[in-house]
Amino acid sequence: MVMELKGEECPICHLKSLVLREDEMDIPHFGKCYLLTMKCEKCNYHKTDVEAAEQRKPIKVTIKVDSEEDMNIRVIKSGEATVKIPHIITIEPGPASEGYITNVEGVLTRVREAIQTSINDDEDEEVQKKGKKLLKKLTDVTLGRDSLSITIEDPTGNSEIVSDKAERK
């Protein structure tokens, strides 16, 4: 079921051009959830989040990614969740934090883009060298030639890594 509300005030440009959308989804091994989206038709402001239909307990879920097949594992991350990839990056939720439904490869792509932006914005050779090394590791993981762990911590419980390989606490 999809609900859409048009003509709301955008928090950025303050025009009545914001579209609010709520998509109801049933995700295997996670259950019913809602994908909430705000998009301004004028300034292109965009924000998404994911909420489980039922109230959930806080969750910490970790997966070791060690094969190309792992790239297809579904990942649900709420706007309140922290994503940790040891020795690479920790992404803390902030006011602009978004929720998303993707797969492991999608998470690594987001991390790759953040590292690439850091490399482009910093003239320090050491930062660039370290960034390029991290990008190579991410490429090797994506191709199944290296491994890493991804941990998602969510105080709202609205996140999940949908795999039998995932460890939940």
C-alpha positions as CSV (number, residue, x, y, z in Angstrom):
1,M,0.0,0.0,0.0
2,V,1.3,3.4,-1.0
3,M,0.2,6.7,0.6
4,E,1.3,10.0,-0.9
5,L,0.8,13.6,0.2
6,K,1.7,16.5,-2.1
7,G,2.1,20.2,-1.5
8,E,3.6,20.2,1.9
9,E,6.1,22.8,3.0
10,C,9.8,22.0,2.3
11,P,12.1,22.4,5.3
12,I,14.8,23.8,3.0
13,C,13.2,26.1,0.4
14,H,9.9,26.6,2.3
15,L,7.8,26.2,-0.8
16,K,4.8,24.0,-0.8
17,S,6.5,21.5,-3.1
18,L,7.3,18.7,-0.8
19,V,5.9,15.2,-1.5
20,L,5.6,12.8,1.4
21,R,5.4,9.2,0.6
22,E,4.9,6.1,2.7
23,D,5.4,2.6,1.1
24,E,4.4,-0.4,3.1
25,M,6.6,-3.4,2.5
26,D,6.8,-7.0,3.8
27,I,10.4,-8.1,3.9
28,P,11.2,-11.8,4.5
29,H,12.8,-12.4,8.0
30,F,12.2,-8.8,9.0
31,G,8.5,-8.3,8.7
32,K,6.2,-5.5,7.8
33,C,7.9,-2.1,7.5
34,Y,7.4,1.4,6.1
35,L,9.7,3.2,3.8
36,L,9.2,6.9,4.4
37,T,10.3,9.4,1.8
38,M,10.3,13.2,1.6
39,K,11.2,14.8,-1.7
40,C,11.0,18.5,-2.8
41,E,10.0,19.0,-6.4
42,K,11.7,22.4,-6.5
43,C,15.0,22.2,-4.6
44,N,15.4,18.4,-4.8
45,Y,15.7,18.0,-1.0
46,H,15.4,14.3,-0.2
47,K,15.2,12.3,3.0
48,T,14.3,8.7,3.6
49,D,13.8,6.5,6.6
50,V,12.7,2.9,7.4
51,E,10.4,2.0,10.3
52,A,9.3,-1.5,11.4
53,A,5.5,-1.8,11.8
54,E,5.9,-3.4,15.3
55,Q,7.9,-1.8,18.1
56,R,11.3,-3.5,18.3
57,K,14.1,-3.8,20.9
58,P,17.5,-2.2,20.3
59,I,19.6,-4.4,18.0
60,K,23.3,-4.9,17.2
61,V,23.8,-7.1,14.2
62,T,27.2,-8.1,12.6
63,I,28.1,-9.9,9.5
64,K,31.4,-11.1,8.2
65,V,31.6,-10.4,4.4
66,D,33.9,-12.8,2.8
67,S,32.5,-13.7,-0.7
68,E,31.0,-12.2,-3.8
69,E,27.7,-13.8,-2.9
70,D,27.6,-11.8,0.3
71,M,27.2,-8.6,-1.8
72,N,23.6,-9.6,-2.3
73,I,22.6,-9.9,1.4
74,R,19.8,-7.5,2.2
75,V,20.5,-4.6,4.6
76,I,17.9,-2.5,6.3
77,K,19.3,0.6,8.0
78,S,17.1,3.1,9.9
79,G,18.0,6.8,10.2
80,E,18.9,6.2,13.9
81,A,21.4,3.4,13.2
82,T,25.2,3.5,13.4
83,V,27.1,1.6,10.7
84,K,30.6,0.3,11.7
85,I,33.2,-1.3,9.5
86,P,36.2,-1.8,11.7
87,H,39.5,-0.2,10.6
88,I,37.6,1.6,7.8
89,I,34.7,3.8,8.9
90,T,32.1,4.5,11.5
91,I,29.0,6.3,10.3
92,E,27.1,7.9,13.2
93,P,23.5,9.1,12.7
94,G,23.0,12.8,12.6
95,P,20.2,15.2,11.8
96,A,20.6,14.4,8.1
97,S,21.0,10.6,8.6
98,E,18.8,8.6,6.3
99,G,17.4,5.1,6.4
100,Y,17.6,2.8,3.5
101,I,17.0,-0.7,2.2
102,T,19.8,-2.0,0.1
103,N,22.3,-4.9,0.0
104,V,25.9,-5.3,1.3
105,E,27.3,-4.0,-2.0
106,G,25.1,-0.9,-1.6
107,V,26.5,-0.2,1.9
108,L,30.0,-0.6,0.6
109,T,29.2,1.7,-2.4
110,R,28.0,4.4,0.1
111,V,31.2,4.0,2.1
112,R,33.3,4.1,-1.1
113,E,31.6,7.4,-2.0
114,A,32.3,8.9,1.4
115,I,36.0,7.9,1.2
116,Q,36.3,9.3,-2.3
117,T,34.8,12.6,-1.2
118,S,37.3,12.7,1.6
119,I,40.2,12.1,-0.8
120,N,39.0,14.8,-3.1
121,D,38.5,17.3,-0.4
122,D,41.8,16.8,1.4
123,E,45.2,17.9,-0.1
124,D,47.2,16.0,2.6
125,E,49.1,13.2,0.8
126,E,48.9,10.9,3.8
127,V,45.1,11.2,3.9
128,Q,44.9,10.6,0.1
129,K,47.3,7.6,0.4
130,K,45.2,6.1,3.3
131,G,42.0,6.7,1.4
132,K,43.2,5.0,-1.8
133,K,44.3,2.0,0.3
134,L,40.8,1.8,1.9
135,L,39.2,2.0,-1.6
136,K,41.4,-0.9,-2.8
137,K,40.3,-3.0,0.2
138,L,36.7,-2.3,-0.5
139,T,37.2,-3.3,-4.2
140,D,38.9,-6.5,-3.1
141,V,36.0,-7.3,-0.6
142,T,33.4,-6.7,-3.4
143,L,35.3,-9.1,-5.6
144,G,35.6,-11.8,-2.9
145,R,39.4,-11.4,-2.5
146,D,39.3,-9.9,1.0
147,S,36.9,-9.8,4.0
148,L,35.6,-7.4,6.5
149,S,32.8,-7.1,9.1
150,I,29.8,-4.8,9.0
151,T,28.0,-4.0,12.3
152,I,24.8,-2.1,12.5
153,E,23.7,-0.8,16.0
154,D,20.2,0.6,16.2
155,P,18.6,1.8,19.4
156,T,15.1,1.7,17.7
157,G,15.5,-1.9,16.4
158,N,14.4,-0.8,12.9
159,S,17.5,-2.2,11.2
160,E,18.6,-5.6,10.1
161,I,21.0,-7.6,8.1
162,V,18.9,-10.4,6.6
163,S,21.1,-13.4,6.6
164,D,21.7,-16.6,8.5
165,K,25.4,-15.5,8.7
166,A,24.5,-12.4,10.7
167,E,25.1,-12.5,14.5
168,R,22.5,-10.6,16.5
169,K,22.8,-9.2,20.1
